[in-house]
């Protein structure tokens, strides 16, 4: 279905709004133990969960064209607010119709808040309750990010799912420090939510062509049912549940905002963070501050003990994880969404994830190996190229190495999650998750 | 049709021999002025000429997966013998079944002789009548290349078309120097041809599975007509023209060897070079030593005055040219084959060839330009992405920039040649070549 921005400039590009107005954001189909299989109803796609989200930092999943992502079955891509704010700038992307149009990805998108990158990539000048003053890692220029500013930028990008601005607590962190950081994040969560609710209709794809952002609130709208703006019920807060008549604000699909649980590795702080966020009533909840150097058993423990305090009827997202066996494990705990740079970044260094374990394709042992990277894999790379060829590309520094290795790794991750969903669908009689047998030793 | 090496290790890969045993190497369909439209009957493909051959130096057209090359209609790819000899080594490629299988390109391939790269990339230690001693540009290791060695390496790679080992005469060159270089190249051409004729059946795809190279000459062959080895008539020298019975040597399709005309910018030396090569009876003829810094009118003049002395019934190949308007111009002169790094290399620097002229996509002026790179282009990049997005990718150093820019430029070159062929097909009533209107100014 054509979106409001479909002005024909980019042949064949449609915003492709998903139109199912009465569905909840998360529609749960099956449970198996703590794991659940569900559909996430977003403005631009129905996303089948548990889902792995490839990372497309600068509006591109590095080295992979968008049509290949589609053919691999990528349902939702994560883009980094910090990077896009600095380059090309969120106003440029807004003026081009938002991130979906900018990167020609008419499916679901999620943006992070920029918080993690400000703390990990930039030169921080000053953190105050108001926000963070920092210098760009690109050119040293000075910038300021606050909850309001982060949401403003994310609304300009216009992803389907946006994240509250948080401070990612470092590891290790003393209890007092983790507690103080948590308080800051909770304050910022509240402010993120307030700004989001006041401005959520400013996403570029909510703006009919010819109108400016904001104008739509003045009532310059076409008729609800006859108009060209299909409506998703993803954002239940903009539906009037008392009647079949949609409120004026609901004439376009709305994005969602997720809160982020912090609290370091302290279960009581995680619980407090979760409970106070849940009181604020976000559309979904993320568990942040993991994969920051802590041992893996601690990652699992924090996830498990945080999930207890998150509502079962809303999506749960663990940020920045993990290895293939980890994403299986966390899905079994009841996590719905995960993202990680691992499959893409490792691919660029020649590390392949396969059903036989990890393969460093640059190793001499593959120089004359005519076998596909993973004999059990049905991806286009394993269907066409040999280990010997991939090794040659990688050791020669050929750009095609990054492309082919990334395609395989993403296929492996996406297929792993597909098998997790199938296993939940089949119930206890089917393949139980342990038999998914994700081998993580070196091949 | 499955080739002899189809052992099923790489799913779906077939050597795909083209089976038309009685066709000549070059089957001319139409002439329009000096231009001609023909089919080049090669072991792995029927190639429609005039043809532009993308350069795949290290067994990869940089940044572009093979399936994309297929979808763009690339018919034949050029690979560099010098690079593949140094890395991964021709014996590695031979052991993996040859270059077609190694890079998973079951269509036509051409390899150069390595001569040009030895003189332009390596540290030359000594040129003697015997050959060239040089040091690798990769690691400084010492190597020796001669006509015999070049053909031995090319046979191990197993391209459909191979090139005689030549010295690419530098520009400018004094007459005496050009004459001396020409004599060396003619001597090397003779030796290349002799070695080629003695060993041409050693191409990896000519070796039935289970046999070693060379064994086939001992008569260990399956029946001609019932055997699994389809035969192409491309190499008329291995057919017995007196009868319908194929000689034992012809039971597999054979590669072709082209001679290379040198002679600097001196018409009489070019004539001498052409005539003496033609006496040797190569399968086709290339014009080398161009695009080495000479002014463009001289390139054209040398091509025009060399073509006069090349047989009309054999393929003519101008090496290393050119801009889109040049490949149109030379096709009009009667050139059948061209190759150039320009579309691929320029793409990696952000230079796009379009119907409106050259576009440096990194320019600030494209930062918010929602239009496709070339509004008149039907390639997958122009069908999906905006100038603003391509500019963002290129200025951000994203690997996808090289991939998308290269796909567009190759599509533009391949489409240009398709239009040249169509124009010849339509005859004088149709689009005459000048109306192809290849705009070369900056957009």
Interface residues (C-beta under 8 A of the other chain):
Chain A: X9 X10 X11 X12 X13 X58 X59 X60 X62 X63 X64 X65 X66 X67 X87 X88 X92 X95 X96 X97 X101 X102 X103 X104 X367 X368 X370 X371 X372 X380 X382 X383 X384 X385 X386 X388 X389 X391 X392 X393 X395 X396 X398 X399 X400 X402 X403 X404
Chain B: X9 X10 X11 X12 X13 X58 X59 X60 X62 X63 X64 X65 X66 X67 X87 X88 X92 X95 X96 X97 X101 X102 X103 X104 X367 X368 X370 X371 X372 X380 X382 X383 X384 X385 X386 X388 X389 X391 X392 X393 X395 X396 X398 X399 X400 X402 X403 X404
